[in-house]
Amino acid sequence: MENILLIVAILVIPLIAEIKVKSAYSKYMKTKNTSGLSGTEVARRILDNHNLNSVYVVETPGVLSDHYDPRRKTVRLSYPIFEDTTIASVAVAAHECGHAIQDKIGYVPMRIRSAIVPVVNFGSKIAWIVILIGLFTQYFKIFILGVALISLGLIFQLITLPVEFDASRRAKIELKKLGLVSTEEGSGVAKMLFAAAMTYVAGVLTSILEIVRILLMFNDRRK
Ligand SMILES: [Zn+2]
């Protein structure tokens, strides 16, 4: 019974977060901003204000694919964000610039996150194999090693939380400081960024439940 409930929660939590973020996006993608600035223009202003003139702002394919690339020092914005003059454009562009500012100042959680990427990738690649070996041989130490490897993903997600919340915090400060949004628009920006951040929180919750499920699997097989 616990297993079924867990599986349902693991499937439903990310779905709810996705629906929430998509509905926030579609609402604010239709709402024009009063400054008449596109995502590119907003990004340029924030970056230049931080002497980040060398950071590029380019268009990238895909939906909700916006991100900052620390290796290439590039803010990549998806088509509607890049071009449109909406609240969503302002919010997302400013958020990605928040990551560029983090990169410039050497924001510690971001540095830790980048540093652990190779370990996390390796761990998640072999975790399931180790877990299955542990399960079938009923060798607890191997099983726990597998769980530890899969937990690396959770650690990565946990470090992502301050990085994301801080980027949104910086975004709101920058927009206010440069006078790019009205008070009312500012609350729209905040709502949108909050919805986006919740997908990361949902990711953490789902990973915790996934680990609990794996632990229960070992218990069930032992019975
Ligand atoms: Zn982000």
Boltz pocket constraint, residues with backbone or C-beta under 6 A from the ligand:
constraints:
  - pocket:
      binder: B
      contacts: [[A, 95], [A, 96], [A, 99], [A, 163], [A, 164], [A, 167]]
      max_distance: 6.0
